[in-house]
Each structure stands twice: as structure tokens, then as C-alpha cells.
Amino acid sequence: MANPLSSQPLQVRVLTMAKNLQFLWFTGHLLTLFGALLYVISLVTFSSSTKGYTMAYIGAIISYGVVIYKSHGIPQLNAPFAQKLAMDENAQYLLLALYWMFSSPISVSLVPYVSFSTFHALGYVRTSIIPTIFPVPAGSTTSWQPKTQLQIKTWTDKNYGPGMRFVAQIEVVGIMGRLILGLFKLRVMSVFVFAQFLRFRFHLSSYTRQAFTELRTRLDSLILPPTADPRIPAVVPKAYLTIKDMITRYGQAVVQQQPAPQ
């Protein structure tokens, strides 16, 4: 079916699209992707520039800010509004992006944002960019646009689940593991902030719960008998069980304090 805007000049179509708040959301995701690419290039070339890192998080703040505004409206300084934000994963990722942007760069922290931006940007290209800039000519039956849109949709539908599982694993193992290593440099605040973030993610995301379950199963098999190496000192399993119990109780506390998501 031909796009109703196809009869309008390209400039008019683009301006109409750009005036929509959704375009600002898309721009944020593009900044995240482009900034992350620049940062990777700086790492590979040993230029030690963090401009790309900062740009990526500015893009994340823009895109998540748009989503929060569309979901909750203008921010309000009251407890009910704060409670709604506390249980909104977009607000959690926005606050985390702000924290990462003003902290010492941690490369792996960009992975979740880049993953999300990839899926969202592709979705916008499929539903808005292609129909607006490359509308199907009237009467055409062999246009490339529908085929390309279908290919994008097929790819995103197929890879979204695995992508979200990958993000959860990166958050639970990659980012937290990197932060724990940073404790040797006394970077305690980052561990605390991200632990609090994972605490909420465990409650809100089945992917995060699955990542924790897989990590626990793996560590159990490595540290606890009968599958653990018999050469492991007895103190290690005892310490592991104590730490695991502390983490479990810490994670469950948010479930007791917060209402179940609707």
C-alpha cells in the first residue's frame, strides 16, 4: 500500500517526521550507537579519548528521557511519582546512564545500551524511515521497501530474545564482575549503585533472573561437592554459601518492599 505522504515533497515528509517526539528518541539511539563506535575506535587506536563514551550516554539519556516523558509526563516532586519511576525499568536505565556518564569509563557498561539501541533503531528504520523517505510508488508491486521491512522485522523478532538474554548475562557477569575487580582500587560506590540496579532488575526481568540462576548453577558445580574439585579448601565452600545467602536476602528485600509490577 502506498504511503499517504508519498505525494508530498521529500523535505515536507522529513520535517513532519522530525517534528515528532519519536524522532528525538530515535536520534538518541543513533547517538548511542555512533558514540559507542567512536569509543571502540579510540580503544583500538589507543587514543584514550572518552568523547565517544560520553556521546553514547548522552544519546541513552535522550532516548530514555523521551520514553519516561511519554509514559509519565512532566516530572513531579512527590512520592507517588517517585514510586512509579522506581518500578519503571526505563527510569532505572536512565539513572544508571547518568551515573556511568559521570564516572570513570567502564567499556563493558555500554554493551546493554548498544544492544537496546540496535533493536530500537532498526525498528524505527522499518516503521518510519523507510516509509517516509522511500515511500512505495503508487501501483508498484515489486518495490524493495516491503521486502526490506520484512527482513528487518524477521531479524529483530528472531534475535530479540537471545539479545535480551545476552544483555542480562553481561549485566550480571560482565559488568558486575568488572566492578568487583575494581574494588581493588577502592571503587566501592560503583559496586553499590550497580548492585542496587541489579536488585530491581532481578524483580522486574525474567532474563535477569535466568542469568542469576545460570551463574549460581555454574558456581555451585565449581565450588560445592560433589562436583567441585576435592582440592578446594573446606573454607571456600563455607564462605561461598555465606556470601550466596547474603546476596539472596539482599535481592529478595526489594520484592518485600515494592508492590508487584502491573
One Martini backbone bead per residue (centre of mass of N, CA, C, O) as a GRO file, in nm:
protein
  262
    1MET     BB    1   0.097   0.035   0.022
    2ALA     BB    2   0.075   0.355  -0.006
    3ASN     BB    3   0.195   0.637   0.108
    4PRO     BB    4   0.029   0.931   0.197
    5LEU     BB    5   0.314   1.104   0.169
    6SER     BB    6   0.416   1.057  -0.135
    7SER     BB    7   0.298   1.339  -0.254
    8GLN     BB    8   0.513   1.467  -0.097
    9PRO     BB    9   0.777   1.621  -0.032
   10LEU     BB   10   1.060   1.528   0.119
   11GLN     BB   11   1.092   1.767   0.315
   12VAL     BB   12   0.812   1.742   0.443
   13ARG     BB   13   0.837   1.453   0.546
   14VAL     BB   14   1.086   1.497   0.727
   15LEU     BB   15   0.974   1.725   0.905
   16THR     BB   16   0.735   1.568   1.016
   17MET     BB   17   0.908   1.350   1.153
   18ALA     BB   18   1.101   1.545   1.324
   19LYS     BB   19   0.857   1.663   1.508
   20ASN     BB   20   0.860   1.405   1.641
   21LEU     BB   21   0.941   1.259   1.940
   22GLN     BB   22   1.045   0.990   1.815
   23PHE     BB   23   1.294   1.114   1.672
   24LEU     BB   24   1.451   1.180   1.926
   25TRP     BB   25   1.471   0.891   2.020
   26PHE     BB   26   1.630   0.795   1.770
   27THR     BB   27   1.869   0.989   1.801
   28GLY     BB   28   1.968   0.870   2.065
   29HIS     BB   29   2.039   0.591   1.949
   30LEU     BB   30   2.244   0.692   1.742
   31LEU     BB   31   2.440   0.815   1.947
   32THR     BB   32   2.505   0.554   2.088
   33LEU     BB   33   2.623   0.403   1.844
   34PHE     BB   34   2.832   0.614   1.753
   35GLY     BB   35   2.980   0.652   2.022
   36ALA     BB   36   3.067   0.357   2.059
   37LEU     BB   37   3.235   0.344   1.803
   38LEU     BB   38   3.435   0.567   1.878
   39TYR     BB   39   3.536   0.429   2.137
   40VAL     BB   40   3.648   0.174   2.009
   41ILE     BB   41   3.849   0.319   1.828
   42SER     BB   42   4.008   0.449   2.063
   43LEU     BB   43   4.099   0.178   2.184
   44VAL     BB   44   4.244   0.059   1.933
   45THR     BB   45   4.427   0.342   1.899
   46PHE     BB   46   4.511   0.464   2.180
   47SER     BB   47   4.370   0.770   2.241
   48SER     BB   48   4.197   0.815   2.512
   49SER     BB   49   3.906   0.879   2.428
   50THR     BB   50   3.569   0.989   2.572
   51LYS     BB   51   3.360   1.110   2.371
   52GLY     BB   52   3.203   0.857   2.282
   53TYR     BB   53   3.107   0.773   2.561
   54THR     BB   54   2.946   1.030   2.621
   55MET     BB   55   2.765   1.023   2.370
   56ALA     BB   56   2.624   0.757   2.431
   57TYR     BB   57   2.490   0.863   2.703
   58ILE     BB   58   2.337   1.096   2.587
   59GLY     BB   59   2.160   0.923   2.407
   60ALA     BB   60   2.032   0.756   2.636
   61ILE     BB   61   1.906   0.994   2.788
   62ILE     BB   62   1.722   1.085   2.562
   63SER     BB   63   1.561   0.824   2.503
   64TYR     BB   64   1.465   0.771   2.799
   65GLY     BB   65   1.338   1.049   2.843
   66VAL     BB   66   1.113   1.018   2.636
   67VAL     BB   67   0.976   0.770   2.753
   68ILE     BB   68   0.911   0.891   3.031
   69TYR     BB   69   0.744   1.129   2.931
   70LYS     BB   70   0.527   0.954   2.780
   71SER     BB   71   0.448   0.786   3.044
   72HIS     BB   72   0.454   1.041   3.290
   73GLY     BB   73   0.549   1.309   3.216
   74ILE     BB   74   0.599   1.553   3.409
   75PRO     BB   75   0.787   1.597   3.660
   76GLN     BB   76   0.735   1.511   4.011
   77LEU     BB   77   0.752   1.623   4.360
   78ASN     BB   78   0.661   1.307   4.457
   79ALA     BB   79   0.601   0.995   4.574
   80PRO     BB   80   0.428   0.860   4.348
   81PHE     BB   81   0.625   0.929   4.116
   82ALA     BB   82   0.874   0.789   4.236
   83GLN     BB   83   0.746   0.503   4.243
   84LYS     BB   84   0.704   0.475   3.940
   85LEU     BB   85   1.005   0.503   3.863
   86ALA     BB   86   1.119   0.266   4.037
   87MET     BB   87   0.935   0.055   3.838
   88ASP     BB   88   1.099   0.173   3.590
   89GLU     BB   89   1.332   0.065   3.368
   90ASN     BB   90   1.391   0.333   3.221
   91ALA     BB   91   1.472   0.493   3.474
   92GLN     BB   92   1.706   0.309   3.556
   93TYR     BB   93   1.872   0.348   3.293
   94LEU     BB   94   1.897   0.654   3.316
   95LEU     BB   95   2.044   0.671   3.589
   96LEU     BB   96   2.279   0.491   3.503
   97ALA     BB   97   2.379   0.670   3.270
   98LEU     BB   98   2.451   0.909   3.448
   99TYR     BB   99   2.660   0.762   3.616
  100TRP     BB  100   2.850   0.665   3.389
  101MET     BB  101   2.914   0.946   3.262
  102PHE     BB  102   3.047   1.053   3.558
  103SER     BB  103   3.239   0.821   3.534
  104SER     BB  104   3.457   0.602   3.493
  105PRO     BB  105   3.524   0.423   3.236
  106ILE     BB  106   3.316   0.135   3.127
  107SER     BB  107   3.293  -0.043   2.857
  108VAL     BB  108   3.076  -0.275   2.924
  109SER     BB  109   2.835  -0.075   2.993
  110LEU     BB  110   2.747  -0.032   2.681
  111VAL     BB  111   2.617  -0.295   2.581
  112PRO     BB  112   2.315  -0.265   2.656
  113TYR     BB  113   2.264   0.004   2.501
  114VAL     BB  114   2.347  -0.099   2.222
  115SER     BB  115   2.142  -0.325   2.205
  116PHE     BB  116   1.885  -0.158   2.231
  117SER     BB  117   1.946   0.045   1.999
  118THR     BB  118   1.945  -0.155   1.770
  119PHE     BB  119   1.647  -0.242   1.786
  120HIS     BB  120   1.514   0.041   1.784
  121ALA     BB  121   1.638   0.153   1.523
  122LEU     BB  122   1.534  -0.066   1.334
  123GLY     BB  123   1.235  -0.020   1.392
  124TYR     BB  124   1.231   0.276   1.285
  125VAL     BB  125   1.325   0.221   1.003
  126ARG     BB  126   1.084   0.039   0.930
  127THR     BB  127   0.832   0.241   1.026
  128SER     BB  128   0.965   0.538   0.917
  129ILE     BB  129   1.203   0.583   0.722
  130ILE     BB  130   1.114   0.421   0.475
  131PRO     BB  131   0.819   0.537   0.432
  132THR     BB  132   0.917   0.841   0.416
  133ILE     BB  133   1.173   0.836   0.213
  134PHE     BB  134   1.063   0.540   0.073
  135PRO     BB  135   0.804   0.530  -0.083
  136VAL     BB  136   0.564   0.360  -0.231
  137PRO     BB  137   0.472   0.342  -0.531
  138ALA     BB  138   0.212   0.376  -0.711
  139GLY     BB  139   0.129   0.045  -0.813
  140SER     BB  140   0.341  -0.117  -0.680
  141THR     BB  141   0.478  -0.481  -0.669
  142THR     BB  142   0.831  -0.456  -0.661
  143SER     BB  143   0.928  -0.341  -0.409
  144TRP     BB  144   1.184  -0.317  -0.161
  145GLN     BB  145   1.057  -0.222   0.103
  146PRO     BB  146   0.888  -0.464   0.214
  147LYS     BB  147   1.126  -0.661   0.220
  148THR     BB  148   1.308  -0.502   0.414
  149GLN     BB  149   1.107  -0.485   0.649
  150LEU     BB  150   1.079  -0.791   0.686
  151GLN     BB  151   1.376  -0.849   0.746
  152ILE     BB  152   1.394  -0.680   0.999
  153LYS     BB  153   1.168  -0.818   1.158
  154THR     BB  154   1.283  -1.103   1.153
  155TRP     BB  155   1.548  -1.040   1.298
  156THR     BB  156   1.433  -0.914   1.560
  157ASP     BB  157   1.249  -1.149   1.644
  158LYS     BB  158   1.483  -1.365   1.657
  159ASN     BB  159   1.700  -1.177   1.848
  160TYR     BB  160   1.571  -1.061   2.106
  161GLY     BB  161   1.591  -1.282   2.316
  162PRO     BB  162   1.899  -1.336   2.298
  163GLY     BB  163   1.973  -1.039   2.352
  164MET     BB  164   1.853  -1.023   2.643
  165ARG     BB  165   2.025  -1.249   2.759
  166PHE     BB  166   2.294  -1.116   2.702
  167VAL     BB  167   2.251  -0.863   2.871
  168ALA     BB  168   2.210  -1.006   3.143
  169GLN     BB  169   2.490  -1.142   3.147
  170ILE     BB  170   2.654  -0.883   3.135
  171GLU     BB  171   2.544  -0.758   3.396
  172VAL     BB  172   2.603  -0.995   3.597
  173VAL     BB  173   2.904  -1.066   3.495
  174GLY     BB  174   3.056  -0.837   3.347
  175ILE     BB  175   3.003  -0.576   3.513
  176MET     BB  176   3.021  -0.684   3.802
  177GLY     BB  177   3.297  -0.811   3.767
  178ARG     BB  178   3.443  -0.546   3.703
  179LEU     BB  179   3.367  -0.402   3.970
  180ILE     BB  180   3.497  -0.602   4.167
  181LEU     BB  181   3.783  -0.551   4.062
  182GLY     BB  182   3.766  -0.240   4.149
  183LEU     BB  183   3.806  -0.279   4.461
  184PHE     BB  184   4.120  -0.257   4.452
  185LYS     BB  185   4.048   0.073   4.397
  186LEU     BB  186   3.804   0.162   4.581
  187ARG     BB  187   3.518   0.111   4.406
  188VAL     BB  188   3.233   0.102   4.581
  189MET     BB  189   2.998   0.269   4.458
  190SER     BB  190   2.954   0.109   4.193
  191VAL     BB  191   2.868  -0.154   4.327
  192PHE     BB  192   2.623  -0.043   4.477
  193VAL     BB  193   2.465   0.076   4.240
  194PHE     BB  194   2.452  -0.190   4.067
  195ALA     BB  195   2.323  -0.370   4.280
  196GLN     BB  196   2.061  -0.208   4.292
  197PHE     BB  197   1.987  -0.251   3.999
  198LEU     BB  198   1.982  -0.568   4.007
  199ARG     BB  199   1.764  -0.589   4.217
  200PHE     BB  200   1.538  -0.484   4.027
  201ARG     BB  201   1.585  -0.668   3.782
  202PHE     BB  202   1.514  -0.932   3.924
  203HIS     BB  203   1.210  -0.849   3.960
  204LEU     BB  204   1.147  -0.750   3.641
  205SER     BB  205   1.343  -0.980   3.505
  206SER     BB  206   1.371  -1.289   3.360
  207TYR     BB  207   1.659  -1.266   3.244
  208THR     BB  208   1.801  -1.203   3.512
  209ARG     BB  209   1.716  -1.454   3.665
  210GLN     BB  210   1.848  -1.651   3.468
  211ALA     BB  211   2.139  -1.547   3.502
  212PHE     BB  212   2.158  -1.613   3.805
  213THR     BB  213   2.098  -1.914   3.784
  214GLU     BB  214   2.337  -1.988   3.600
  215LEU     BB  215   2.558  -1.884   3.791
  216ARG     BB  216   2.489  -2.056   4.036
  217THR     BB  217   2.519  -2.333   3.900
  218ARG     BB  218   2.814  -2.297   3.820
  219LEU     BB  219   2.932  -2.241   4.106
  220ASP     BB  220   2.832  -2.493   4.245
  221SER     BB  221   2.995  -2.695   4.062
  222LEU     BB  222   3.283  -2.563   4.142
  223ILE     BB  223   3.252  -2.553   4.480
  224LEU     BB  224   3.054  -2.785   4.533
  225PRO     BB  225   2.963  -3.068   4.643
  226PRO     BB  226   3.056  -3.328   4.424
  227THR     BB  227   3.181  -3.143   4.172
  228ALA     BB  228   3.415  -3.044   4.309
  229ASP     BB  229   3.725  -2.993   4.379
  230PRO     BB  230   3.890  -3.159   4.637
  231ARG     BB  231   4.120  -2.927   4.673
  232ILE     BB  232   3.924  -2.751   4.799
  233PRO     BB  233   3.885  -2.576   5.056
  234ALA     BB  234   3.645  -2.575   5.306
  235VAL     BB  235   3.619  -2.258   5.332
  236VAL     BB  236   3.506  -2.189   5.054
  237PRO     BB  237   3.214  -2.306   5.062
  238LYS     BB  238   3.133  -2.148   5.318
  239ALA     BB  239   3.174  -1.864   5.200
  240TYR     BB  240   2.989  -1.897   4.957
  241LEU     BB  241   2.723  -1.953   5.115
  242THR     BB  242   2.722  -1.688   5.268
  243ILE     BB  243   2.721  -1.497   5.023
  244LYS     BB  244   2.469  -1.614   4.885
  245ASP     BB  245   2.274  -1.551   5.116
  246MET     BB  246   2.315  -1.243   5.117
  247ILE     BB  247   2.228  -1.192   4.824
  248THR     BB  248   1.945  -1.313   4.844
  249ARG     BB  249   1.839  -1.122   5.069
  250TYR     BB  250   1.895  -0.860   4.915
  251GLY     BB  251   1.713  -0.923   4.663
  252GLN     BB  252   1.438  -0.981   4.827
  253ALA     BB  253   1.380  -0.702   4.958
  254VAL     BB  254   1.242  -0.560   4.712
  255VAL     BB  255   0.993  -0.744   4.707
  256GLN     BB  256   0.891  -0.657   4.996
  257GLN     BB  257   0.884  -0.331   4.930
  258GLN     BB  258   0.744  -0.389   4.655
  259PRO     BB  259   0.519  -0.390   4.428
  260ALA     BB  260   0.381  -0.553   4.194
  261PRO     BB  261   0.381  -0.557   3.872
  262GLN     BB  262   0.137  -0.470   3.618
   0.00000   0.00000   0.00000
